[in-house]
Every structure is written in structure tokens, then in C-alpha cells.
């Protein structure tokens, strides 16, 4: 009997190739060791040359999320006052029926604009994407109201849309290998990933002769592992340092005036501010030192 059960267990073991798109766009290839319908071990699929999509620790711990006892796997309906956390389990038929009837009621009484969609749980994959599916469903139902904004990078989104007309801007990470100087300003790719193979290409760029400078109040993993020079700066004073750098570029005529004249507006106002015409204060590195703590 023991031999038979052991043989059945061996037959039930298998490796499933998958990825984790939870709160990350890296989509690292994974090898899931499954036994008895349960993930026993997660390992990266490290043969992804030349992309080098190597799974991080968070990705390797994904099985704990899959099999967590508090993971919601069935519908729950609130039965108490809002905020009290009182819910009861209901059937899928009841949940879908309630959802459909309430959508119809609100649409008939108030119109589609009264239907507000606020979906999202961090899943970034294209397959089984809850927010995308909900948006498609409600669009086919006649439309809906939703929010706008991005808690992660709203400033960068609007700056890119205004300047370039798209959020799909910048060079590929592979182009780091062609760099002579890389500035990691408030950026810790070794910890926050920022694209699965970013650290790999930064290491390769440094091996190819690129110099890496890190500007950050924290001496983090990226500063320790990747940077040739770490510049600590007082939190919230980055703009002062950037303005003083612009002052040096302008005074030493290192800026591209032709590009500025042709493709930008407002540089004359910025020039007056940096050089002190506007307020009588030249934004020199010495001026910035008192603000940032970075030696001129």
C-alpha cells in the first residue's frame, strides 16, 4: 500500500511553466513544482538568454500568495454596516444575479454615468485581467464612469504625454550598454526591479566602461552594488541640485541652444531664474550646497 501511494505521488509530481504578473510587469518565467495540486516550490527559469529574466525573491515566494488561507476564493456579501467587516459567503449564482440586477436597476434609474468602476488588485497580466474584463463588460453595457490617475507615476505620465505625446518613451534597457555615464537619481533597481533585467544590463554596462553615479539619501543595494559614486542628498532637495547643475551647463555653454530654440518654449524664463535675473540669486552649486547638503 505504501509503495502504491508513493508511486502515485511520484506520478502526480509535475513542473508547470508559468509567470507572476502580480504587482510587477517583469513577467519572469517560472518553473512551478506541483504535487497533489499544490505548488511545493517555485524556481526561476534561468535559461532565458539573452533576456536574462531572472525571478526575484518576491516572485519565488508567490506560492504563499496562491495558497494563503486568507485568499478569497468565493463571493462574500456584506451583511452589516459598512466598515464593520461583517460578510457572509454566498453562491456564485446569487453573486452574479445580484450584480446583474443592480447594474440594470442603476442604468434604468440614473443612466450609465452612475455606474462607477474602481477595479484593481495589482494584477498586470493580459490573461484573466479583472479590471480589463470589467471595463470591457461595462463598455458593452453602455458605458461607465471611472477614475483617472496613476498612484505610481502620475507626474511622469503627464510629462511624457505633454512632451512626447505618448507614455511609451525612452530607450530599451539594452541600450544601457552604449552609455558612458548613467545617473541613478532616486532609483534603486536592484530592490524595486524596474524591469526584470535592468540590474543585469547595468552590471554589463559598468563592465563595458560606463560610469554609474547614484544620487539618493539612502545607501541602498543599487548604490552598494552598482554605483562608482554615491552622492547622498537631503530628501526633497533634488530640484535645487538639478537647477545648480543647469547653471553650470549654461555658464560653461554646454547646453544645446539650437535644440532649445527649436523644440521647447519657456527656456528664457528658466534662464532668468537660474542666472538670478528674476530674483537676484544665482543658482550656483554653492547656493545648492546649503540646501541639499551636497558639496559644491
N, C-alpha and C positions, 0 to 999 in steps of 0.2 A: 504493500500500500504506500509506504513511504517513498519507494523507488518510483512508483507510478505518479505520485503527486510531484515529486522532484522533476520528473521528465516533462510533465505538463507545464510546470513553472518555467522550465528552460525553453519550451516551445513558445510560451507566451511572451518571452522577452523579445523586444524588437527596438530598433533605432528609428526614430521618426525625425526627418529633417524639417525644421521649422524656422521661425524668426520671431523676435519680440518687437512689436511696434507700440509698446505701452510707454507713453510719455517720452518717446525717443524716435527720431526719424532715421536712426542709423541702420535699422533692419539687418542686424548681424545674422549671418547664417548659423544655425544651431543644430546640434545633434542631441535629441532627447532620448534618453534611455528609459523606455516604458516597460513596466512589468505589471500585469494584472490591471491594466487600465489606469495606472498611476505613474506619474513621472518620478523616477527614482534619482535621476542625475541629469544635469544639464552641462554640456560642454560645447565650446566653440568649435566651429568647423574652420580650422586654421589653414585650409588649403585653398584659400580664395585669392591666390595670386592672379593679377597684380594688385587687386583692390585692397588687400590686407584688412578686411572687415573682421576684426578680432573682438569677440564679445567681452564686455566689461563685467565687473562683479555684480552689478545690479541685474544685468541680463542673465547671468548664470544663476542668480537666486530667484529667477522667475517662477520656478515650480512652487515656491512658497506662496506666491500670489494665486496661482492656479488652484492649489489645494487648501487654501486658508479656510478655516472653519467659519469665518465671518463673511465669506464671499457670498453675495446674493445670487442665488440660482433659481429663484421662483418669484412670482409677483407678491408684493406686500401692499396692503391698503391701510391708510391712516384711519384710526378709529377714535382717537382722542383729539384734544385741542392741538392746534398747530404749535410745534415747538416742544411738545411733551414727549415725543418719541414713541408714541403708542401706535403699533401697527399689528395687523393680523394677516396671516397667509391666506391668499385666495387662489382660485384656479385660473389657468390661462384663459379659459372661455369667459369667465367673469371679468378678468382684466381687459381683454380685448373688446368685449361687449361694452364695458363702461367707457373705454377710450373712444370707441366709435360713436356711441350715443352722445357723449359730451361734445365731441367735435361737431357733430351735426347740430346739436342744440345751440352752441355758441355761434356757429356760422349763420344759422337761420335767424337768430335773435339780434346779432350785432355785426355780422359780416366777418370776412376772413381776417381783417386787420386786428380783430380782437383775439386772434389765436397767436400766442407768443411762444416761440421755440427757443429754449435755452438748454441745449443738449451738449454733452461732452464729458468724457471721463478720462481723457488723456490718451485714447487710442488713436494712433496716427496711420494705421494701415488702410489700404483701399478696400480690402475684402472684409465684410461684416462690420463696416464702419457705421456705428449707430447714428451719429449726428448727420452724416451724409444721407443715410437711408431715411431718417425722419424729415430732413429738408426736402428730399425728393417726393416723399409721400404727401407732405403738406402742399408742395407746389402743384402736384396733380390734383389736390383737393380744392385748389383755387387760390392758394397763396397764404401768407402768414407774415407776422411781424417778428423780427429778431433783433438782437443787439449788434453793435459793431465795436470793433476794438480788439486789441491783442495784448494780453497781460504780459507777454514775454518780450515783445519787441515793437510796441506801437510806434515809438518815435522813429525807429529805423524804417518801418513800413511806410509811414507817410513821407519821410525824407526821400526814400527811394522812388515812391510814386511821383513825387513832385519833381525830383531832379531827373529821373531816368524814364518815368512812365511805366515802370514795372518793378515788382519786388524781386524778380529773377535777375539779379545783378551780381557783378563780381566775377572773379576768375575761379577756375576749378582748383581744388586743393593740390592737384598735381603740379600746378604752376608755381607752387612754393619752391620747387626745386630750381627754378630760374631766378630766384631772388638773391640779392646781395645783402639786403637788410630787411629784417622782419621785426616789427614792433608789436608786442603783445600788450595792448593797453587795456587793463582791467579784464584780462582774458586768461582763463585757466583751462585750456583744452584737455589737459591730462586728467582733470577731475570731472569737468562738465561735458566732456566728449566733443561737442561741437562738430559733429560729423565723425563717424567711427574711425576713419583712418587719418584724421588730422594730425595726431601726435606722430604717427609713423612718417608722414611727409615732412613734418617739422624736423624730426631727427635726421632724415635723409638730406634735407636742405642744409642743416648745420654741418653734416659730414661733407657736403659739397662746397663748403666755404662760406655759407651765409652767416651773417652775424645776427643774433637774436637778442633784442632788448625787451625787458619786461617792466612795465610801469604799473604798479599795483601797491596798495597799502599792505597787502598780505604777502608773506613769503610762502607761497603755496607750492604744490607739486610741480607745476609747469615752470615756475621760477627756479626751482632747485634742479630740475632735470634738463631743461631745455635752454635756459637763458644764459648768455655770456655776461649780461649785466642786468642786475635787478635795481630798479630805481623806486624806492619807497616814497609814497606821496600821501599827504594828508587827505583823508576821504572828502570827496565833494569839491576838490580844488583843481580838478583836471583841466577845466576850461582855462584857468589862469596860466597853466603851464603851456597849453596849446597856443594861447594868444602870444605869449612871450617867444615861443618858437617861430610864430609867424612874423614877429617883429624882427628877429634875426634874419629870416629869409628875405624880408623886404629890404632891410638896411644893406644886406650883402648882395642884393639883386639876384637872388636865387629863385625867385618866383617866375612863372611864365606869364608875363603881362599880356602877350598876344592871345593866349588861351582865355585869360580872364576877360579881356575886352570882347572876345567873340562869343563866348558861351555863357557868361554869367552877368548878373546885374547886382548892383549894390556894393561892389568892391570899394568904390570911392568912400562910402560911408564907413566901411570896415577899416580902411586905411587911415581915415581921420581919427578913429578911435584908438587904433594900435599905436600910432605915432604921437598921440597926445594932443592933436589939433582940437579934438572935441572937448576934452576936459582938462587939458594941461598936464596930463600924466602920461609919460611914455611907458608903454608896457614892456619894459626891458626884462631880461632874465633876473636881474637884481630885484625888480618890482615883484616878480612872481615868486622869488625865493621866500619873501616874508609871508606869502600866502600859502604856498604849497609845502614848504619845508625842504624843497629840492635845491641843492646848492647850485648857484649860477655858474 
